[in-house]
C-alpha cells in the first residue's frame, strides 16, 4: 500500500504557501495546490483533505507528491505534458513565409490546396493564417512607377495647377478615350429581381468603335466632349478648337494632357503658337492617375458604357453625348487633395521596396 509522503515546511515555504492560498489575484489552481500542501503539513491524510477542499483524491495525491519531490517549484508551474508538441505558431510562420517569399513550381501563386499539400497541413489552417494576416495570393493590383527623367518637375507643375489654379485662367484636364466599342448582346438579358442580380450574355456583337475626346474644367466641372472616328493629330487639333470655342475668350487656358505623340505633333505645335492663350502641361509618362479626366472616364465607363447595349456607333455616340449633357446640367468637378511632397514620398518608398525585391 502506498503511503503519502510526509510534508514538513520551512518558515519561508509556509509564508509563501499561505500568501498564495489567500491571494485574490493568485490563479485558482495555485490557491488549491497551496491549501493541499498546508493541510498535508498539518498532518492531514489525503482522504481528509479531498472532501474538505471539495476536490478529487487523485488531485490531492498528485500535488502532495509533487511538492515532496520539487518543493515550491513543483506546484508553482505545471509539468510539461506528453504527446505531440504544439506546432500551430511555427506552422503559421511557415505559411506566411511561403506565401510571401516563394512561388510554387509551375504556378504563379499558391492556393489553399497546393500550399496545404506542400506543407503537410490542412486547407482550413492555411485559410485561417491568410485571413489573420490579410494575405490574398489570388489577387493582384497593377502599378507602374514612372521613369520620366522630368517626373518631379512635371508632377509639381500639374499638382500646383490642381491645388492653386492661376487667376484669370481656365485649367482644363483633357484626353482621348479610344476604341469605345458599340457592343450588342446576342440575347436579351434578364432584369434585376429580388434575390437575383441582373444578367447579360457573355458573348456580344461588335458594331464598330468611336473615340471620345473629353476635357473637364477644374473649377466649375463643365465637360467639353465630342466623338470622332479616329484619334490622329488632325482630330486633336479639332478638339483644341472646340475647347477654344467653349472657354471664355479673355482667359488663358492651361491644358493638362498626357504624352501621346499626337499631342506633340509639329502641326499641333504650330496651332498652339498661333493660339497663345493655350499653355500645355504634360503629366509624367506612365502617370495617367495624375490626369483628372481619367476619373471622369471611369465614371462614364461604370455608369453608361460597360453594361450598355448599342446596335450601331450612332447609338453609342448618342448615349455618350447624353451622358455629357446630363453632367453639364449639374456640373461637378473632382477635388484634388494630394500634395506633391506626399506623392513624392510615396514614390520614394515604392522605389525602395522595388529595389529591394528580387526579380522573379
C-alpha positions as CSV (number, residue, x, y, z in Angstrom):
1,X,0.0,0.0,0.0
2,X,1.3,3.5,-1.0
3,X,2.0,5.8,1.9
4,X,1.5,9.6,1.4
5,X,4.8,11.4,1.8
6,X,5.2,13.5,5.0
7,X,5.3,17.2,4.4
8,X,7.5,19.4,6.6
9,X,7.6,23.1,5.8
10,X,10.3,25.7,6.3
11,X,9.2,29.1,7.6
12,X,9.9,30.6,4.2
13,X,7.8,27.9,2.4
14,X,5.0,28.3,4.8
15,X,4.9,32.0,4.3
16,X,4.8,31.6,0.5
17,X,2.1,29.0,0.6
18,X,-0.1,31.0,3.0
19,X,0.3,34.1,0.8
20,X,-0.7,32.1,-2.3
21,X,-3.7,30.4,-0.5
22,X,-5.2,33.8,0.4
23,X,-4.1,35.9,-2.6
24,X,-7.1,37.4,-4.5
25,X,-5.0,37.7,-7.7
26,X,-3.5,34.2,-7.4
27,X,-4.7,31.7,-10.0
28,X,-7.3,29.4,-8.6
29,X,-5.3,26.3,-9.4
30,X,-2.3,27.6,-7.3
31,X,-4.6,28.5,-4.4
32,X,-5.9,24.9,-4.3
33,X,-2.4,23.4,-4.5
34,X,-1.2,25.7,-1.7
35,X,-4.1,24.7,0.5
36,X,-3.5,21.0,-0.2
37,X,0.2,21.3,0.9
38,X,-0.7,23.4,4.0
39,X,-3.2,20.8,5.2
40,X,-0.8,18.0,4.5
41,X,1.8,19.8,6.6
42,X,-0.7,19.8,9.5
43,X,-0.6,16.0,9.3
44,X,-4.0,15.5,7.5
45,X,-4.4,12.5,5.3
46,X,-5.4,12.7,1.7
47,X,-8.8,11.2,2.4
48,X,-9.5,14.1,4.8
49,X,-8.1,16.8,2.6
50,X,-10.1,15.9,-0.6
51,X,-13.6,16.3,0.8
52,X,-12.6,19.4,2.9
53,X,-11.4,21.2,-0.3
54,X,-14.1,19.6,-2.5
55,X,-11.6,18.2,-4.9
56,X,-10.6,14.7,-6.1
57,X,-8.5,12.4,-4.1
58,X,-6.3,11.9,-7.1
59,X,-5.7,15.7,-7.3
60,X,-4.6,15.8,-3.6
61,X,-2.3,12.9,-4.1
62,X,-0.7,14.4,-7.2
63,X,0.2,17.8,-5.7
64,X,1.2,16.4,-2.3
65,X,3.7,14.1,-4.1
66,X,4.8,16.9,-6.5
67,X,5.6,19.2,-3.5
68,X,7.5,16.5,-1.7
69,X,9.6,15.9,-4.8
70,X,10.2,19.5,-6.1
71,X,9.1,21.7,-3.2
72,X,7.5,25.1,-4.1
73,X,8.6,25.0,-7.7
74,X,6.8,21.7,-8.1
75,X,3.3,23.3,-7.6
76,X,4.0,26.7,-9.0
77,X,4.4,25.6,-12.6
78,X,2.7,22.8,-14.5
79,X,4.9,20.0,-15.6
80,X,5.3,19.6,-19.4
81,X,2.7,17.3,-20.8
82,X,3.3,14.4,-23.0
83,X,2.0,13.9,-26.6
84,X,2.6,15.8,-29.8
85,X,4.2,19.3,-29.2
86,X,2.1,22.3,-30.4
87,X,3.2,23.4,-33.9
88,X,0.5,26.0,-34.6
89,X,2.7,29.1,-34.3
90,X,5.5,27.5,-36.2
91,X,3.2,26.4,-39.0
92,X,1.6,29.8,-39.2
93,X,5.0,31.4,-39.6
94,X,5.9,28.9,-42.3
95,X,2.6,29.6,-44.2
96,X,3.3,33.3,-44.2
97,X,6.9,32.9,-45.3
98,X,6.0,30.5,-48.2
99,X,3.1,32.7,-49.3
100,X,5.0,36.0,-49.4
101,X,8.5,34.8,-50.4
102,X,8.2,31.8,-52.6
103,X,6.2,30.6,-55.6
104,X,5.0,27.0,-56.2
105,X,6.6,25.0,-59.1
106,X,4.8,25.6,-62.4
107,X,2.3,28.2,-61.0
108,X,2.3,31.9,-60.3
109,X,0.8,31.8,-56.8
110,X,-0.3,29.4,-54.0
111,X,-3.8,28.2,-53.5
112,X,-5.0,26.8,-50.1
113,X,-4.9,23.3,-51.5
114,X,-1.4,23.5,-53.1
115,X,0.1,25.2,-50.0
116,X,-1.6,22.8,-47.6
117,X,-0.3,19.8,-49.5
118,X,3.2,21.2,-49.8
119,X,3.5,21.9,-46.0
120,X,1.5,18.9,-44.9
121,X,-1.2,20.8,-43.1
122,X,-4.9,21.4,-43.7
123,X,-6.6,23.8,-46.0
124,X,-8.5,25.3,-43.1
125,X,-5.2,26.1,-41.3
126,X,-3.9,27.9,-44.5
127,X,-7.2,29.8,-44.8
128,X,-7.1,31.0,-41.1
129,X,-3.5,32.2,-41.4
130,X,-4.2,34.0,-44.7
131,X,-7.2,35.7,-43.2
132,X,-5.4,36.7,-40.0
133,X,-2.5,38.2,-42.0
134,X,-4.6,39.8,-44.7
135,X,-3.0,37.6,-47.4
136,X,-4.8,37.1,-50.8
137,X,-2.4,35.4,-53.2
138,X,-5.2,35.1,-55.8
139,X,-5.5,38.9,-56.2
140,X,-3.1,41.4,-57.7
141,X,-3.2,45.1,-58.4
142,X,-1.5,46.8,-61.3
143,X,1.1,49.6,-60.8
144,X,4.0,51.2,-62.6
145,X,6.5,53.7,-61.4
146,X,7.2,56.4,-63.9
147,X,10.8,56.5,-65.3
148,X,10.3,60.0,-66.7
149,X,13.5,61.9,-66.1
150,X,11.4,65.1,-65.5
151,X,9.0,63.3,-63.2
152,X,9.4,65.6,-60.2
153,X,9.2,68.8,-62.4
154,X,6.1,67.7,-64.2
155,X,4.4,66.4,-61.0
156,X,4.9,69.7,-59.2
157,X,3.7,71.6,-62.2
158,X,0.4,69.7,-62.6
159,X,-0.3,69.3,-58.8
160,X,0.3,73.0,-58.5
161,X,-2.4,73.7,-61.1
162,X,-4.8,71.5,-59.2
163,X,-4.2,72.9,-55.7
164,X,-3.5,76.6,-56.7
165,X,-5.1,77.3,-60.1
166,X,-3.9,80.6,-61.6
167,X,-6.2,83.7,-61.6
168,X,-7.8,84.9,-64.8
169,X,-7.3,81.5,-66.4
170,X,-9.1,78.2,-67.0
171,X,-7.4,74.9,-66.0
172,X,-8.6,72.0,-68.2
173,X,-7.7,68.3,-68.0
174,X,-8.1,66.5,-71.3
175,X,-7.5,63.2,-73.0
176,X,-9.0,60.7,-75.5
177,X,-10.8,57.5,-74.6
178,X,-10.1,55.4,-77.7
179,X,-11.7,52.4,-79.2
180,X,-15.0,52.5,-77.4
181,X,-16.9,49.6,-78.8
182,X,-20.6,49.6,-79.7
183,X,-21.5,46.2,-78.3
184,X,-24.8,44.5,-78.6
185,X,-25.6,41.3,-76.7
186,X,-26.7,38.2,-78.6
187,X,-29.8,37.8,-76.4
188,X,-31.8,39.9,-74.2
189,X,-30.7,40.0,-70.5
190,X,-32.9,39.3,-67.6
191,X,-33.8,42.3,-65.3
192,X,-32.7,42.5,-61.7
193,X,-35.1,40.6,-59.4
194,X,-35.4,40.1,-55.7
195,X,-32.7,37.6,-54.7
196,X,-31.2,37.7,-58.2
197,X,-28.8,40.1,-59.9
198,X,-29.4,41.3,-63.5
199,X,-28.0,39.1,-66.2
200,X,-26.4,39.6,-69.7
201,X,-25.0,37.2,-72.2
202,X,-21.2,36.6,-72.1
203,X,-21.0,37.0,-75.9
204,X,-21.7,40.0,-77.9
205,X,-21.7,41.6,-81.4
206,X,-19.2,44.3,-82.4
207,X,-20.9,47.1,-84.2
208,X,-17.9,49.5,-84.6
209,X,-16.0,51.9,-82.5
210,X,-15.6,55.6,-81.7
211,X,-13.1,57.7,-79.8
212,X,-14.3,60.1,-77.2
213,X,-12.3,63.4,-76.8
214,X,-13.2,64.9,-73.4
215,X,-11.9,67.8,-71.2
216,X,-13.1,68.9,-67.8
217,X,-12.8,72.4,-66.4
218,X,-11.2,72.1,-63.0
219,X,-13.2,74.9,-61.2
220,X,-16.7,74.6,-62.4
221,X,-16.7,70.9,-63.6
222,X,-18.0,71.6,-67.1
223,X,-17.4,68.8,-69.6
224,X,-16.3,69.6,-73.2
225,X,-16.6,66.5,-75.3
226,X,-17.0,65.1,-78.8
227,X,-16.7,61.8,-80.6
228,X,-14.6,61.2,-83.7
229,X,-13.9,58.1,-85.7
230,X,-10.1,58.4,-85.4
231,X,-7.5,59.9,-83.0
232,X,-4.8,61.4,-85.1
233,X,-3.2,64.9,-84.7
234,X,-5.9,66.2,-87.0
235,X,-8.7,65.1,-84.6
236,X,-6.7,66.5,-81.7
237,X,-6.5,69.9,-83.4
238,X,-10.3,69.9,-84.0
239,X,-10.7,69.1,-80.3
240,X,-8.4,72.0,-79.3
241,X,-10.6,74.3,-81.5
242,X,-13.7,73.0,-79.6
243,X,-12.0,73.8,-76.3
244,X,-11.1,77.3,-77.7
245,X,-14.7,77.9,-78.7
246,X,-16.3,76.7,-75.4
247,X,-14.0,78.5,-72.9
248,X,-14.2,82.3,-72.2
249,X,-12.1,84.1,-74.8
250,X,-10.5,86.5,-72.4
251,X,-8.9,83.8,-70.3
252,X,-5.7,81.8,-70.6
253,X,-6.2,78.0,-71.0
254,X,-3.9,75.7,-69.0
255,X,-4.4,72.4,-70.6
256,X,-3.2,69.2,-68.8
257,X,-2.6,66.2,-71.1
258,X,-0.6,63.0,-71.4
259,X,2.4,62.4,-73.6
260,X,0.6,60.8,-76.5
261,X,2.5,61.5,-79.8
262,X,-0.4,63.3,-81.4
263,X,-0.4,65.9,-78.6
264,X,3.1,67.0,-79.6
265,X,2.8,66.7,-83.4
266,X,4.5,69.6,-85.3
267,X,1.2,70.8,-86.6
268,X,-0.2,70.8,-83.1
269,X,2.8,72.9,-82.0
270,X,2.1,75.3,-84.9
271,X,-1.5,75.6,-83.9
272,X,-0.5,76.3,-80.3
273,X,1.9,79.0,-81.4
274,X,-0.9,80.8,-83.2
275,X,-3.2,80.5,-80.1
276,X,-1.0,81.9,-77.4
277,X,-3.6,81.7,-74.7
278,X,-3.1,77.9,-74.6
279,X,-0.4,76.6,-72.2
280,X,0.3,72.9,-72.3
281,X,1.2,70.9,-69.2
282,X,2.2,67.3,-69.7
283,X,1.9,64.7,-67.0
284,X,4.9,62.4,-66.4
285,X,5.0,59.2,-68.5
286,X,3.1,56.2,-67.1
287,X,1.2,58.5,-64.7
288,X,-2.3,58.6,-66.1
289,X,-3.6,58.7,-62.5
290,X,-2.4,62.3,-62.4
291,X,-4.8,63.4,-65.2
292,X,-8.2,64.2,-63.6
293,X,-10.2,63.5,-66.8
294,X,-9.3,59.8,-66.3
295,X,-11.5,59.8,-63.2
296,X,-14.4,61.0,-65.3
297,X,-13.7,58.4,-67.9
298,X,-14.1,55.8,-65.1
299,X,-17.4,57.4,-64.3
300,X,-18.9,57.1,-67.8
301,X,-17.5,53.6,-68.2
302,X,-19.1,52.3,-65.0
303,X,-22.4,54.1,-65.3
304,X,-23.1,54.1,-69.1
305,X,-20.7,52.0,-71.2
306,X,-19.7,48.8,-69.6
307,X,-23.2,47.3,-69.4
308,X,-24.7,49.3,-72.3
309,X,-26.0,47.7,-75.5
310,X,-25.7,49.5,-78.8
311,X,-26.8,48.4,-82.2
312,X,-24.5,50.8,-84.0
313,X,-22.0,53.5,-83.5
314,X,-24.5,56.3,-83.8
315,X,-26.5,54.9,-80.9
316,X,-23.2,54.7,-78.9
317,X,-22.3,58.3,-79.6
318,X,-25.9,59.4,-78.8
319,X,-25.6,57.7,-75.4
320,X,-22.2,59.4,-74.7
321,X,-23.3,62.9,-75.6
322,X,-26.5,62.4,-73.5
323,X,-24.3,61.5,-70.5
324,X,-22.2,64.6,-71.0
325,X,-25.3,66.8,-71.3
326,X,-26.7,65.3,-68.0
327,X,-23.3,66.0,-66.3
328,X,-23.3,69.6,-67.6
329,X,-26.9,70.2,-66.3
330,X,-25.4,70.0,-62.8
331,X,-21.6,70.1,-63.3
332,X,-19.3,68.9,-60.6
333,X,-15.6,68.6,-60.7
334,X,-13.2,66.3,-58.8
335,X,-11.3,67.8,-55.9
336,X,-7.6,67.0,-55.9
337,X,-6.2,66.9,-52.3
338,X,-2.8,65.1,-52.5
339,X,0.2,67.4,-52.1
340,X,3.2,67.0,-54.4
341,X,5.6,66.3,-51.4
342,X,3.3,63.5,-50.2
343,X,3.2,61.9,-53.6
344,X,7.0,62.1,-53.9
345,X,7.4,60.5,-50.5
346,X,5.2,57.6,-51.5
347,X,7.0,57.2,-54.8
348,X,10.4,57.1,-53.0
349,X,9.1,54.4,-50.6
350,X,7.8,52.3,-53.6
351,X,11.2,52.6,-55.3
352,X,13.0,51.5,-52.2
353,X,10.7,48.4,-51.9
354,X,11.0,47.7,-55.6
355,X,14.8,47.9,-55.5
356,X,15.0,45.5,-52.5
357,X,12.6,43.0,-54.1
358,X,14.5,40.3,-56.0
359,X,13.4,39.7,-59.6
360,X,11.2,36.7,-60.2
